[in-house]
């Protein structure tokens, strides 16, 4: 067995682990980070940017939101069912963290809300400008642009002497006398490594790739009632090891949204149908005001409450031509603005390949049969909906009249929408210092957790009013854990 030691040991080198590594190393600690993959950054490489409050960028953009105001908004949103001290520490650090990243060379496209729509219909009209979208290395904005940020953190960690043990998963947290003293890992050649140190930080990113843990901890069935991103390696091993080491267990949730199965291979269609057209459930009934579907969390919640946890987005040929000419009524950086320039090509490709969630038809009856929607319910809903479109007022959900477009002009297009998720949230009980606590809320000395493993601050829904929150929590909880672990290891607190 190989023996190693370091002041700070980090389990996984995703975004929170990288932030912890840099934070501890900047203070002079020796740091070893164990990572099961062959690259750093983890799920953050798919993201776009973190929340920040009080950053230099916000001041340049005349965004006056203070950390205290954001804290109150967050706590009101969650009805104080989360740890206020953790939220407070995170928000008050978040602006400085953006500045910290800029000082490493990370470039941002500015600060934004998550989605663009008319003010009176925005699904979070009180949403704040907190999302600091990262510029990719080529200067563009879009999915995966945050990989430029993880690269900058990795480069900074290397400059500071952080030792990365790649393709070397940790199997166990070592404890002695109730204190965390190190880890047991296995390298790619199968050799065991015992690494001891002053503190251990768990940052493994949850269990989004573990169907059994998803069902046991959240009740969803992967590939049936939920289609979440299953990033390889997100197996819940950090939570398991922390629980085995005595950590208290909190209620885990899934960070809900909605998407198509295998959506990355059908990305244009996934974005093209995220519009305020006609949305119905399996019974053919509308279930929410469609001008709110841009809030992917709330829409995911709504779909969860529908029969078989599915919904259907429907538009006709006239509406599709409008989208092709003028662009979508709702748009974001996640899905490019030229979606409809490529729609016909991908629609034909996927339809001919028999991609099951989509269908087209010349009549309502044919569409209902192909999609698996109740035909009577759908016909009644379209008849009722079209009358309201003609009258210019939605008597059921008060949908904004700008989006009241009747359905039935030419060919009909339908796309089934499923509950989706970015991954799991929470599971390890921590305090505002990111110290892991036992079930009795007593601190386990030397053990810390950060990122989604410890993200217990959202309650039942992601707070879209403060965009960039998951990535923001990963960064800031990582920094906090790294700094606090350093203090513990050097007996400064």
C-alpha positions as CSV (number, residue, x, y, z in Angstrom):
1,X,0.0,0.0,0.0
2,X,1.3,3.5,-1.0
3,X,1.4,6.1,1.8
4,X,0.8,9.8,1.2
5,X,0.1,12.8,3.4
6,X,-1.1,16.4,2.9
7,X,-2.5,19.2,5.0
8,X,-5.8,19.1,3.1
9,X,-7.2,16.1,1.3
10,X,-10.0,16.7,-1.2
11,X,-12.3,14.0,-2.5
12,X,-13.1,14.9,-6.1
13,X,-11.9,17.8,-8.3
14,X,-15.2,19.1,-9.7
15,X,-16.0,22.8,-9.3
16,X,-16.4,22.8,-5.5
17,X,-13.3,20.6,-5.1
18,X,-11.3,22.9,-7.3
19,X,-12.4,26.0,-5.4
20,X,-11.6,24.3,-2.1
21,X,-8.1,23.2,-3.4
22,X,-7.2,26.7,-4.5
23,X,-8.6,28.4,-1.4
24,X,-6.5,26.1,0.9
25,X,-3.4,26.3,-1.3
26,X,-3.5,30.1,-1.4
27,X,-3.2,30.1,2.3
28,X,-0.1,27.9,2.1
29,X,-1.5,24.4,2.7
30,X,-0.3,21.3,0.9
31,X,-3.2,19.9,-0.9
32,X,-3.9,16.5,-2.6
33,X,-7.1,16.2,-4.7
34,X,-8.3,12.7,-5.6
35,X,-10.4,12.5,-8.8
36,X,-12.0,9.3,-10.3
37,X,-12.2,10.8,-13.8
38,X,-9.3,11.7,-16.0
39,X,-10.2,15.4,-16.2
40,X,-11.1,18.1,-13.6
41,X,-14.3,20.2,-13.4
42,X,-17.0,17.5,-13.3
43,X,-20.5,18.5,-14.1
44,X,-19.5,22.2,-14.1
45,X,-18.0,21.7,-17.5
46,X,-21.5,21.5,-18.9
47,X,-22.7,24.6,-17.1
48,X,-22.6,28.3,-18.0
49,X,-22.0,30.4,-14.9
50,X,-22.4,31.1,-11.1
51,X,-24.4,33.4,-9.0
52,X,-22.6,36.4,-7.5
53,X,-23.9,39.3,-5.5
54,X,-21.9,42.5,-5.0
55,X,-19.3,41.7,-7.7
56,X,-17.4,44.3,-9.6
57,X,-19.3,43.3,-12.7
58,X,-22.7,44.1,-11.1
59,X,-21.4,47.5,-9.9
60,X,-20.3,48.2,-13.5
61,X,-23.8,47.3,-14.7
62,X,-25.5,49.4,-12.0
63,X,-27.0,46.4,-10.3
64,X,-27.7,47.6,-6.8
65,X,-28.7,44.3,-5.2
66,X,-27.0,43.7,-1.9
67,X,-26.1,40.3,-0.3
68,X,-28.5,41.1,2.5
69,X,-31.4,41.8,0.1
70,X,-30.6,38.5,-1.7
71,X,-30.5,36.6,1.5
72,X,-34.0,37.8,2.5
73,X,-35.4,37.0,-1.0
74,X,-33.9,33.5,-0.7
75,X,-35.2,32.9,2.8
76,X,-38.7,34.1,1.8
77,X,-38.7,31.8,-1.2
78,X,-37.8,28.8,0.9
79,X,-40.1,29.8,3.8
80,X,-37.1,29.6,6.2
81,X,-37.1,25.8,5.9
82,X,-33.3,25.9,5.2
83,X,-30.3,26.9,7.3
84,X,-30.2,30.7,7.2
85,X,-26.6,30.9,8.4
86,X,-25.4,28.8,5.5
87,X,-27.3,31.0,3.0
88,X,-26.0,34.2,4.6
89,X,-22.3,33.0,4.5
90,X,-22.7,31.9,0.9
91,X,-24.3,35.1,-0.4
92,X,-22.0,37.5,1.5
93,X,-19.0,35.7,-0.1
94,X,-20.3,35.3,-3.6
95,X,-19.5,38.7,-5.0
96,X,-15.9,38.4,-3.8
97,X,-15.7,35.0,-5.4
98,X,-16.6,36.4,-8.8
99,X,-13.8,39.0,-8.4
100,X,-11.5,36.1,-7.3
101,X,-12.2,34.3,-10.5
102,X,-11.7,37.4,-12.6
103,X,-8.3,37.8,-11.0
104,X,-7.5,34.3,-12.2
105,X,-8.3,35.4,-15.8
106,X,-11.9,34.1,-16.0
107,X,-13.9,36.3,-18.3
108,X,-17.6,36.9,-18.0
109,X,-20.3,38.0,-20.5
110,X,-21.8,40.2,-17.9
111,X,-24.5,39.6,-15.4
112,X,-28.0,38.5,-16.3
113,X,-31.3,37.0,-15.4
114,X,-31.8,33.4,-16.5
115,X,-34.3,34.0,-19.3
116,X,-35.6,36.8,-21.5
117,X,-39.3,37.6,-21.8
118,X,-41.5,40.6,-21.5
119,X,-41.5,41.9,-18.0
120,X,-45.2,41.3,-17.3
121,X,-44.9,37.6,-18.3
122,X,-41.4,36.7,-17.0
123,X,-41.9,33.6,-14.9
124,X,-39.8,35.2,-12.2
125,X,-40.5,38.9,-12.8
126,X,-38.9,39.7,-9.5
127,X,-35.8,37.8,-10.6
128,X,-32.4,39.5,-10.0
129,X,-29.4,40.0,-12.2
130,X,-27.1,37.5,-10.4
131,X,-26.1,35.1,-13.1
132,X,-22.5,35.7,-14.2
133,X,-22.3,33.9,-17.5
134,X,-18.7,32.7,-18.3
135,X,-17.2,33.5,-21.7
136,X,-15.8,30.4,-23.4
137,X,-12.2,30.5,-24.4
138,X,-13.2,31.5,-27.9
139,X,-15.3,34.4,-26.5
140,X,-18.7,32.8,-27.1
141,X,-21.6,32.1,-24.8
142,X,-23.5,28.8,-24.6
143,X,-23.7,25.4,-23.1
144,X,-20.4,24.2,-21.6
145,X,-18.9,27.7,-21.6
146,X,-18.1,27.4,-17.9
147,X,-15.4,24.9,-18.8
148,X,-13.2,28.0,-19.2
149,X,-13.7,28.7,-15.5
150,X,-12.8,25.1,-14.4
151,X,-9.7,25.3,-16.6
152,X,-8.6,28.6,-14.9
153,X,-9.2,27.0,-11.5
154,X,-7.2,23.9,-12.5
155,X,-4.3,26.0,-13.8
156,X,-4.3,28.1,-10.6
157,X,-4.3,25.0,-8.5
158,X,-1.4,23.6,-10.4
159,X,0.5,26.9,-10.1
160,X,0.0,26.6,-6.3
161,X,1.3,23.1,-6.2
162,X,-1.9,21.2,-5.7
163,X,-1.3,17.5,-6.4
164,X,-4.0,15.9,-8.5
165,X,-4.4,12.1,-8.3
166,X,-6.4,11.4,-11.5
167,X,-8.3,8.2,-12.1
168,X,-7.9,7.5,-8.4
169,X,-11.3,7.2,-6.6
170,X,-11.5,7.4,-2.9
171,X,-13.1,4.4,-1.3
172,X,-13.3,5.3,2.4
173,X,-12.8,8.2,4.8
174,X,-10.5,7.2,7.6
175,X,-11.4,8.2,11.1
176,X,-9.7,7.9,14.5
177,X,-11.4,8.8,17.8
178,X,-14.3,10.3,15.9
179,X,-12.1,12.6,13.8
180,X,-11.4,12.4,10.1
181,X,-7.7,11.8,9.5
182,X,-7.5,10.8,5.9
183,X,-8.8,8.6,3.0
184,X,-8.2,5.3,1.4
185,X,-8.1,5.4,-2.4
186,X,-7.3,3.1,-5.3
187,X,-5.3,4.3,-8.4
188,X,-5.9,3.2,-12.0
189,X,-3.5,0.3,-11.6
190,X,-5.4,-1.1,-8.6
191,X,-2.8,0.0,-6.0
192,X,-4.3,1.1,-2.7
193,X,-3.3,4.5,-1.3
194,X,-3.6,5.6,2.3
195,X,-3.4,9.4,2.5
196,X,-3.5,11.1,5.9
197,X,-3.8,14.8,6.6
198,X,-5.1,17.6,8.7
199,X,-8.6,17.7,7.1
200,X,-10.8,16.0,4.5
201,X,-13.2,17.8,2.1
202,X,-15.9,15.7,0.4
203,X,-17.0,17.2,-3.0
204,X,-18.2,14.4,-5.2
205,X,-21.2,16.0,-6.8
206,X,-24.2,13.8,-5.7
207,X,-25.8,10.7,-7.2
208,X,-27.3,11.8,-10.5
209,X,-25.8,8.7,-12.2
210,X,-27.0,6.2,-9.7
211,X,-30.6,5.1,-10.5
212,X,-30.9,3.1,-7.2
213,X,-30.0,6.1,-5.0
214,X,-32.3,8.3,-7.1
215,X,-35.2,6.0,-6.4
216,X,-34.3,5.4,-2.7
217,X,-33.8,9.0,-1.8
218,X,-36.2,10.9,-4.1
219,X,-38.8,8.4,-5.3
220,X,-38.2,9.1,-9.0
221,X,-37.4,6.3,-11.4
222,X,-34.5,7.1,-13.8
223,X,-35.5,6.6,-17.4
224,X,-39.2,6.3,-16.5
225,X,-40.4,9.2,-14.3
226,X,-37.3,11.3,-14.5
227,X,-34.7,11.9,-17.2
228,X,-31.9,13.7,-15.4
229,X,-28.4,14.4,-16.6
230,X,-26.4,11.3,-15.6
231,X,-22.8,12.6,-15.5
232,X,-20.5,9.6,-15.3
233,X,-19.0,9.3,-11.9
234,X,-21.8,11.0,-10.0
235,X,-22.6,7.8,-8.1
236,X,-23.2,9.1,-4.6
237,X,-19.9,7.6,-3.3
238,X,-19.1,10.8,-1.3
239,X,-22.4,10.7,0.5
240,X,-22.0,7.0,1.2
241,X,-18.5,7.5,2.6
242,X,-19.6,10.5,4.7
243,X,-22.6,8.7,6.1
244,X,-20.3,5.7,7.0
245,X,-18.0,8.2,8.8
246,X,-20.9,9.3,10.9
247,X,-22.3,12.2,9.0
248,X,-26.0,13.2,9.5
249,X,-28.3,12.5,6.6
250,X,-30.5,15.3,5.2
251,X,-33.4,14.9,2.7
252,X,-32.0,14.7,-0.8
253,X,-33.9,16.2,-3.7
254,X,-33.4,16.4,-7.5
255,X,-32.7,19.8,-9.1
256,X,-35.8,19.6,-11.3
257,X,-36.4,21.0,-14.7
258,X,-37.9,19.3,-17.9
259,X,-36.3,17.9,-21.0
260,X,-36.5,15.2,-23.7
261,X,-35.0,11.8,-23.1
262,X,-31.4,11.8,-24.4
263,X,-31.9,15.5,-25.0
264,X,-28.3,16.4,-25.9
265,X,-28.7,14.3,-29.1
266,X,-32.0,16.2,-29.8
267,X,-30.9,19.6,-28.5
268,X,-32.6,21.7,-31.2
269,X,-36.0,20.1,-30.7
270,X,-35.5,20.3,-26.9
271,X,-35.2,24.1,-27.2
272,X,-37.6,24.6,-30.1
273,X,-40.6,23.3,-28.1
274,X,-39.8,25.4,-24.9
275,X,-42.2,28.1,-26.1
276,X,-45.6,29.4,-24.7
277,X,-47.6,27.5,-27.3
278,X,-50.2,25.0,-26.1
279,X,-49.2,22.7,-23.3
280,X,-51.4,19.8,-22.2
281,X,-51.2,16.6,-20.1
282,X,-52.0,13.1,-21.0
283,X,-55.7,13.8,-20.5
284,X,-55.5,16.6,-23.1
285,X,-56.0,19.3,-20.5
286,X,-53.9,22.4,-19.9
287,X,-52.2,22.4,-16.5
288,X,-50.4,25.8,-16.2
289,X,-50.2,29.2,-17.9
290,X,-47.8,28.5,-20.8
291,X,-46.2,31.9,-20.5
292,X,-44.5,30.5,-17.3
293,X,-42.8,27.5,-18.9
294,X,-39.5,29.3,-19.0
295,X,-39.1,28.7,-15.3
296,X,-37.9,25.1,-15.8
297,X,-38.0,24.3,-12.1
298,X,-41.7,25.2,-11.8
299,X,-42.5,23.5,-15.0
300,X,-40.7,20.4,-13.8
301,X,-42.8,20.5,-10.6
302,X,-46.0,20.9,-12.6
303,X,-45.2,18.0,-14.9
304,X,-44.5,15.8,-11.8
305,X,-48.1,16.4,-10.7
306,X,-49.5,15.3,-14.1
307,X,-50.7,11.8,-15.0
308,X,-47.7,9.5,-15.7
309,X,-45.5,12.6,-15.1
310,X,-45.6,13.7,-18.8
311,X,-46.7,16.8,-20.7
312,X,-47.0,17.7,-24.4
313,X,-45.9,20.9,-26.1
314,X,-48.0,21.5,-29.3
315,X,-47.7,24.1,-32.1
316,X,-49.0,24.3,-35.6
317,X,-47.5,25.2,-38.9
318,X,-48.5,28.9,-38.6
319,X,-46.8,29.2,-35.3
320,X,-43.7,27.3,-36.4
321,X,-43.4,29.8,-39.4
322,X,-43.7,32.6,-36.9
323,X,-40.8,31.1,-34.8
324,X,-38.7,30.6,-38.0
325,X,-39.2,34.2,-39.1
326,X,-39.1,36.1,-35.8
327,X,-37.4,33.6,-33.4
328,X,-39.0,32.1,-30.3
329,X,-41.1,34.2,-28.0
330,X,-38.9,33.1,-25.2
331,X,-35.1,32.7,-25.5
332,X,-32.0,32.0,-23.4
333,X,-28.3,31.5,-23.7
334,X,-28.9,27.8,-23.1
335,X,-30.5,27.2,-26.4
336,X,-29.1,29.3,-29.3
337,X,-31.2,31.9,-31.0
338,X,-30.9,30.2,-34.4
339,X,-32.8,27.0,-33.3
340,X,-35.4,27.3,-36.0
341,X,-32.9,27.7,-38.8
342,X,-32.0,24.1,-38.2
343,X,-35.4,22.8,-37.0
344,X,-36.6,21.2,-40.2
345,X,-33.4,19.2,-40.6
346,X,-33.4,17.8,-37.1
347,X,-37.2,17.2,-37.1
348,X,-37.0,15.2,-40.3
349,X,-33.9,13.2,-39.0
350,X,-35.5,12.4,-35.7
351,X,-39.0,11.6,-37.1
352,X,-37.5,9.2,-39.7
353,X,-35.4,7.6,-37.0
354,X,-38.6,6.9,-34.9
355,X,-37.6,9.2,-32.0
356,X,-40.6,8.3,-29.8
357,X,-41.3,11.6,-28.0
358,X,-42.2,13.5,-31.2
359,X,-44.9,13.2,-33.8
360,X,-46.7,15.3,-36.5
361,X,-50.2,15.0,-37.8
362,X,-52.7,16.7,-40.1
363,X,-55.6,16.6,-37.6
364,X,-56.1,16.7,-33.9
365,X,-57.5,13.2,-33.8
366,X,-54.4,11.8,-35.6
367,X,-52.1,13.8,-33.3
368,X,-53.8,12.5,-30.2
369,X,-53.5,8.9,-31.4
370,X,-49.8,9.2,-32.3
371,X,-48.9,11.1,-29.1
372,X,-50.9,9.0,-26.7
373,X,-53.1,11.9,-25.5
374,X,-56.8,11.4,-24.8
375,X,-58.5,12.4,-28.1
376,X,-61.7,13.8,-26.6
377,X,-59.9,15.7,-24.0
378,X,-57.5,17.2,-26.5
379,X,-60.2,18.1,-28.9
380,X,-62.2,19.8,-26.2
381,X,-59.2,21.7,-24.9
382,X,-58.2,23.0,-28.4
383,X,-61.8,24.1,-29.1
384,X,-62.0,25.9,-25.7
385,X,-58.4,27.4,-26.1
386,X,-59.1,28.7,-29.6
387,X,-62.2,30.5,-28.5
388,X,-60.2,32.2,-25.8
389,X,-57.5,33.1,-28.3
390,X,-60.2,34.7,-30.5
391,X,-61.6,36.6,-27.4
392,X,-58.1,37.7,-26.4
393,X,-58.4,36.5,-22.9
394,X,-57.5,33.2,-21.1
395,X,-60.3,32.6,-18.7
396,X,-58.5,29.6,-17.1
397,X,-54.9,30.6,-16.5
398,X,-54.8,34.3,-17.6
399,X,-52.0,33.5,-20.0
400,X,-50.6,36.7,-21.5
401,X,-52.6,37.6,-24.6
402,X,-49.5,38.1,-26.7
403,X,-49.0,34.3,-26.7
404,X,-52.7,33.4,-27.3
405,X,-52.3,31.9,-30.8
406,X,-55.0,29.4,-31.9
407,X,-54.0,25.9,-32.8
408,X,-55.1,24.1,-35.9
409,X,-53.6,26.0,-38.8
410,X,-52.0,23.3,-41.1
411,X,-49.7,20.6,-39.8
412,X,-49.5,19.9,-36.1
413,X,-46.2,19.3,-34.3
414,X,-46.1,17.7,-30.8
415,X,-43.2,16.9,-28.4
416,X,-43.6,15.0,-25.2
417,X,-42.0,16.7,-22.2
418,X,-40.6,14.7,-19.3
419,X,-39.5,15.6,-15.8
420,X,-35.8,16.2,-15.9
421,X,-33.1,17.2,-13.5
422,X,-29.5,18.5,-13.5
423,X,-28.6,16.1,-10.7
424,X,-29.2,15.5,-7.0
425,X,-28.9,18.0,-4.2
426,X,-28.0,17.6,-0.6
427,X,-27.6,14.6,1.7
428,X,-24.7,15.5,4.0
429,X,-25.5,17.6,7.1
430,X,-23.2,20.6,7.4
431,X,-23.1,23.9,9.2
432,X,-22.2,27.4,7.9
433,X,-18.5,26.5,8.1
434,X,-19.2,23.5,5.8
435,X,-18.1,21.3,8.7
436,X,-19.9,17.9,8.5
437,X,-22.1,17.2,11.5
438,X,-23.4,14.0,12.9
439,X,-27.1,13.4,13.3
440,X,-27.0,15.1,16.7
441,X,-25.6,18.2,15.1
442,X,-22.2,17.8,16.7
443,X,-19.2,18.5,14.4
444,X,-17.1,15.6,13.1
445,X,-13.6,17.2,13.5
446,X,-11.6,17.4,10.3
447,X,-14.5,16.5,8.0
448,X,-16.0,19.0,5.5
449,X,-18.4,18.8,2.6
450,X,-19.1,21.2,-0.3
451,X,-21.0,21.5,-3.5
452,X,-24.1,19.5,-4.3
453,X,-23.3,16.8,-1.7
454,X,-24.0,19.5,0.9
455,X,-26.5,21.8,-1.0
456,X,-29.4,21.7,1.4
457,X,-30.4,25.3,0.9
458,X,-33.1,25.3,-1.8
459,X,-36.0,23.7,0.0
460,X,-38.3,22.0,-2.5
461,X,-37.4,24.0,-5.6
462,X,-34.4,25.7,-7.2
463,X,-34.7,29.5,-6.6
464,X,-34.9,30.9,-10.1
465,X,-35.3,34.4,-8.7
466,X,-31.6,34.3,-8.0
467,X,-30.1,32.6,-11.0
468,X,-26.8,30.7,-11.0
469,X,-27.4,29.4,-7.6
470,X,-26.2,25.8,-7.9
471,X,-22.9,26.6,-9.5
472,X,-22.6,29.6,-7.1
473,X,-23.1,27.4,-4.1
474,X,-20.5,24.9,-5.4
475,X,-17.9,27.6,-5.8
476,X,-18.5,29.4,-2.5
477,X,-19.1,26.4,-0.3
478,X,-15.8,25.0,-1.8
479,X,-14.0,28.2,-0.9
480,X,-15.5,28.2,2.6
481,X,-14.6,24.6,3.1
482,X,-11.0,25.1,1.9
483,X,-10.5,28.1,4.1
484,X,-12.1,26.5,7.2
485,X,-10.2,23.3,6.7
486,X,-7.0,25.2,6.6
487,X,-7.8,26.9,9.9
488,X,-8.6,23.5,11.4
489,X,-5.5,21.8,10.1
490,X,-3.3,24.6,11.4
491,X,-5.3,24.9,14.7
492,X,-6.3,28.5,14.0
493,X,-9.9,27.9,15.2
